Amino acid sequence: MASLAAAWAPAPRAASRSPGLGSSRGGGERRTNAPDTAQDTQSRSVDLNHVIAILKDSSSKDLEKEQLKTLKKVVKHFENGLPLKDVARITEILNLCAEKMNEQEAFIEPLCELIKLFELPFQKKKVSDKTNYSDEVSQSIAQLGYLMRVPSSQVKIQICKSIINFYNMELPGKLLSGYQPTSPNYKIKMAEAGGLAEALVLSLALVENQLTEKLWVLKALQLLSTSEISCGQMVKAQAASRLCLCLNGADPSGQLVFCSSDILWNLLEKASKEEVVNQLRSLECVHALKEVFVDVTCGFQHYDHQLRNDLLVIATLLAENPAVPMIESGFAKVLIVLATCTEVKLPNPLVKGFKLTYSYEDFEMKKLLFNVLKIFSRDPSAAQLLGENHVMPALLYYVKQNRKSGFPNWSDAQYEELQLHALAVLASVAPVLLDKYLSCQANTLLLVFLEWCVGQDPFFGQGSSFHGTGGRGNKLPQMRYSLRALRSVVALYDDAVSTNLCDQGAISQLLDILKYAADKSKEKEGTILLEIQADILFILSVLCENDVHRKELFSCEGVAILISFFKMEPRKLYCALGHNCLLLSALDCLWSCVIGCYIAEDSFIEKQGIFLLLDLLALKEKNLCNTILGILVDLSDNPKTVLHMSVWRGRRDQTAANLLIQLWRQEELELGIKRDQYGVIIDTKRPITTSFQKQQKVVPLPASCPTFAIMEISESMRAKVYLLFCKLGFENLPGLSTKDFVTLAIIQHYIDFKIGEVWSEISAEIKEEFRPVTPDEMNLKHISDVSENTGKMVASLQTEVLERQYHQEIQEEKKIYKKIQATHTQRELINKSWENFLTRTSNYEALKKAKMLQETLIEASTPKLNIKNGPEHSIHIPKLHTTIGPGRFVTVESMPHQRELLADTDHAPRKSSVCKGALRNYQKR
């Protein structure tokens, strides 16, 4: 018993030891930490190292009882929790016990008791213990998973129970003195760090034929799968495929399927969905999932319905991956038949035991099955299954008025949600099953349904579902998804569909609906109304394209509606409701429904459509400019278009020519074409080549493939601007500046530059493949020289325009300078006259000289010939002492008999002209 005494030291004896005793081994530490020594007496009273040594000792078989007794005392000692510092050694003891179990079953019970210790919170003396011992603790918890290899059902179950208690931890009745329990989440984090979940997944292979142990393992994995880290570890261990193959196991309780499906759900939600689906893509896994789903579908309990829906969600996620063999396994057919059996009501052995109970779970199942149909519609290989199992009639069953529910046990809100969901699925399925769509008269049903949508019948939509957004108290969601279904079919550009719609008056009806939606949008704008209008415009574009008669039908009412869209406020284009998409749809409709029909074109132009298009073009929106320019090019064949473009004036009296030139410069700037600061050509060899084209290497292409130079024509706006100028002309364009004329010179020779650019590509491709013969080489060089000379000529013309403008500015500057100089001269004369006047008024001698000069001038201006019998007038006014001119009025004593005018001299007319002017002014008054 000496070894037992060494392993177990009585606590009272240890407690009686005083901290103040003489020096012994470790005595200095006890004196330093006297309180800790008293509190840690209990935990240090077991020498775990010696216990480990006893368990490793295999020299005598008589040690078994002593070892078992020692283990019991260890369990008893740590019954209130394991200190963090002892966890690693306890784990070593667990491993030693597990090894001895192979030979001695007596160690099963002590091993289970030791495992139970992990259910209790770990004890920490210091806050830093959690960090200091984290590696040891995480490895110890992971070791629990590896202990599942022990061939004992009791041990395996106890390990799972201990792991489950990580999530439902309770504090022991008595805490260790001097220790604090760790938080409940500490063990869970350590389990994540150690990879416990991966070890448990691997242990599933050990309990494959043991139902009880398997259920305990699944329950533990179910709790671990609530963590993203643990889910990642489980996926790494191929948990998805292992669990799916477990679904078909015999289990009367049903817990096996429930736990496995719940874990799979968590893996799909918290781990990599792609990786999980990749593990489940095998035929065996899909077949197992199908068998379980069919069994659960025939159940009648609430639990069965919930489990069925869970499995259906998993099947939906699998169906989204085309690589999963849903069709090969027969699972796809089961789901399709189940989705349509309540509407078609045809007997099918696949759903023989299924009965719809109209519960909430059945309602959720119905929506999930509709969603599966939408997913299958993306797979071309599933089209045959969808057609054979009456999917189209089942969906069209909901295309009817909502007066009475088709299923009396569904509530109004539920039926409305199913109806909208069916319409949404119809938009995806109809293009795949076009023949079934036409044979079921789907166009007629949808048009009648749309007529009900705009009717005045009282209907109060619930608007409580995803598809019913914005539909409370109205029929807008029904209209929205019906039009979406029509759009999906019309987008196939099938003549049979278009003819069928037009024969039923769809154009007129759609225009009425469009007007209805536009009026509603004026009251209150919303995303749904904008989408409805855009869909109608697209449908009309497809129906009227390349058919003049349909365009004439459209022009009766459609042109006026289109005009209203082009009057949209520019600020609406920058909001997120969808006005931008609506405007693009209107432009597309204009292109398809108006252009090419002279009646429609004239109606559009008379309603100032060209002005509105140019107003939109002046906004310079990148996504609109190319489309508008293309429309204007096609409309320019109508003579009225060019006239309206010439008359149009934008902001600040901007002309159409100036706007087009600005767009050209903006396009060149975005394409990286180099010009100098005045817009003059720099590279005369390649004047219009973009920076992207210059970066491309020479790649020989077949004749059927267009080169970069050709493709650039359709993608860029420059070709359209050039064509418009060909209609407007390049001369006598109002509202252009010198810079505009410089750019206009490039536009005028755009086609010449483009031809040279294409020949440059041809030459480069030829030289890349082989050396051309001398005549061909000379011709290529001549073509290149012609193109370069054209560039030089245009550059010279641009320089001449700039020089002319420079000289004109110099002349205008000189004129302005002369005006300024004349103004200064006049001011100097006025100042000098004022100085003379002041001199005469302040200096009498100066006044006398001025008077004498005035008299001399008057005498010189008097004619020498005497008028016979004419009166003589004295030029002197008595007592006058001024030298300034007379006042505004002059008294004339008599007039000559001959009524001859007075002589016009330099000084005399000053009096008469002033007098005459004053007299005229007086008479006017």
C-alpha positions, 0 to 999 in steps of 0.5 A: 500500500506504499504506492497508494499512500504516495498517490493519495496524501490525506487532506487534513495532514496537508492542511495542518502544514504551516506556511512558516515552517523551515525550509523544505522543497518548495517552502520559499514558494509557500511563504510567498503565496501563503493564501494560495497554498492554503486554498490549493491544498485540495487540488495538489493533494493528488499526485496525478503524475504518480497516478499515471505512473501506477497506470503505466505499471504492468509488472504485476496483475495485483495492481488492478484493484489498486489502480481502480481504487486510485481512479475512484479517488481521483474522480471523487477528488475532482467531483466539483470540477477540473482545474485547467492545469490538470486537464491534460494529465486527466486526459492522459489518464483517460487514454491509459484507461482506454488501453487497459479496457481492451484486456480488463473490462473493470476499467469501463466504469472508472473511465466513464466517471472520468469522462463525466468530469468534462461535463462540469465547468473547468476551474481557473485560478487566474484569468490568464489560465484560460489563455495559458492552457488553451492548447492543452484543453483544446487537445484534451477535448478533441481527445474525447472524440478519438476515444470513440474508438474504445469498443464499449457502448457505455463509453461511447454514449458517455462521451456523447452525453458529456459533449451534449452537456457542453451546451447545457452546463450546470455549476457544481454544488460546491466550488473549489476554494480559490478557483472560479468556473470558466464561462459555458462558452469556453468549452465550446470554443475549445471544442472548435479549436481542437476539431472535436466535430471532425473526430465525431464525424469520423467515429460514425463509421465505428457505430454504423451498425449500432443504432443507439450509439449512432443516435447519441453521436448525431445528437452531439453533432447536431449541437456542434453543427450550430457553429460555423467553425465546427460545420467547416470541420465536419465538411472536411470529414465528408460529413454530408455524404456520411449523414445522407447515407445514414438516412435509410437506416432502420429507426422506429423512433424517427430520430435518425432522419430528424437529426441527420436532416437537421445537421445537413441543414446546418451544414448547408447554411453555415459551411460552404454550400458548394462543398456540401452539395458536391458531397451529396451529388453522388447517385447513392446520396440522392437516391437515399434522400429520395427514399426518405422523402417519399416515406415521410411524405405519406406521413400524417403527423405534424412532425412528418410534415415538418421533416418533409419540408426540411428534406424538400429544402435540402432537395431544392438546394441540390436541384440548383446544381446541374451536376446532381443526378436528380433526374437519373435518380427519379427524384425530379419526377417525384417532385414534379408529380407532387407539385401538380397532383392537386391541380391536375388530379390525375392518379399517379402511383408515385404519390399514392399515399399523399393527401393534402391537409391544407395545413400551414406545413402543406402551404409551405410545401406547395411553395417549395414545390413551385420553387423546384419547378422553377429550378428544373425549368433551367435544366434543358434535360428536365423539359420532357419531364415537365411536359409529360407531368402536366406542369403547364395546365397545373400552373395555368389553373391559377390564371383566373379571377380571384372571386372564389378560391380554387381550393376552399380550404386555403385562405384568401391570403394563401391562395393569392400567394400561391396564385402569384407564385404560380404566375412567377413560375409560369414565366420561367416554365413557359419558354421551355414548354412553348408547344404546351403553352400554345396548346393550352391557350395560355395567351388567351387566358393571360389576356383575359386575366389582364382584362380583369386586372384593369377592370373595376371589379372589387378586389382587395389584395392582401399584399402580405407575401414576397410576390405580393409586394405593393399589392395591398388593396389592388391587382398590381401584383397579378398584372405584374406577373402576368405581363412578366409571363407574356414577356418571357414567351414573346422574348423568344421572337416566335412567329406563332406566339406573336401572331396568336397575340395580335389576332386577339387584339393584344396591341390595342389591349396592351396600349390600354393597360399601358395608359392605365399604368401611366395614369396610376404612376402619375398618382403615385410612382412605384417600382411595380408600376414602372416595371409593368410599363417597361414590360408592356413596351418590350412586348409591343416592341417585339410584336410590331417589329418588322411589320408595318401593319402592326406599326400602323395599329400602334400609331393610333394611340401609341405615339402619344403615349410614347411622347409622354415618356420622353417628357420625363423629368431628367432628375428622375433618371438618377433615382433608383426606382427604375425610370432609366430602364423605363426610358430605354424601353420607350426608346426601344419601342420607338425604334421598333414600333414607329420607325419604318412606318411613314404614318407613325413617323409623321405623327411622332415628328408632328408631336415634336418628337424630334425636339424631345429626343434632342432634349434627352440627347443634350443630357449626355447620358452615356447609356442613352446617347448611342440609342438616341443617335441611332434612332435619329439616324433612322428617322433622318430618312424622313425629310421632316426630321432634318428640318426639325433638327435644324430648327431645334435650340437647346439651353443657351441657344445651343444648336443640334450641330453644336450638340453633336460635335460636343458628343463627338469630342466627349467620345474621343476623350473616352476612347483615348484619341490624342488631340492637341489643346486646340483639337488638331490632329496629332497622329496623321497616320491613324487620326481616329484610332482608339487607344484600345486598338493601338494596344491590340496585337496583330491577329490574323482573322478569317474573312467572316470575322470583323476586325476591331476597326469594323466592330468599333463602328457599331459600338461607338457614337462617331459613325452615327454623328457622321451620318447625321452630319451627312444629312444636316450638311457640313456648311452653313451650320449656325451656332458653331465656334472655331473649336467646333469647326476644327472638330467638324473637319475631322467629322467630315473626313471620318469615312476617309479615315476609317477606310485608311484604318481598315486598310492599315489592319489588312496590311498588318495582317498580310505582312504578319502571314507572308510578304506581299508581291511587289505590286501589292506592296506598292498598292498598300503603300499608296493607300497608306500614303493617301490616308496619311495625306488626308490626315495632313490635309485636314490638320492643315485645314484645322491650322488654317481655321485657327490662324484665321480666327487668330487674325480675326481676334487681332483685328477685333482687338485693334478696333477695340483699342482704337475705340479706347484711344478715341475715348481718351482723346475726347476726354482730353479735348473736353478737359482742355475745353474746360480749362479754357473756359475756366481761364476766360472766366477768371482772367479778363485779358484772356476773355478779351483775346477770346472775344477778339478771336471770336469776332475775327472768326465771325467776320471771316465766315460772313459772305462778302456779297451783299444781298440786294434789298436785304436787311442787315443784322448786327452780330454784336449783342449790346452789353454782352461780356461772354464768349460762349455760344448763344442760348437755346432760343434765338430771336430773328427780326426778319427773314430774307424775301428769297427764303435762302438758307444761311451759309454753312460754315464751321462756326455759324451752323453751330448756332442754327443747328442747335436752334433748329434742334431746340425748336424741333424738341419744343414743338414735340413737347 
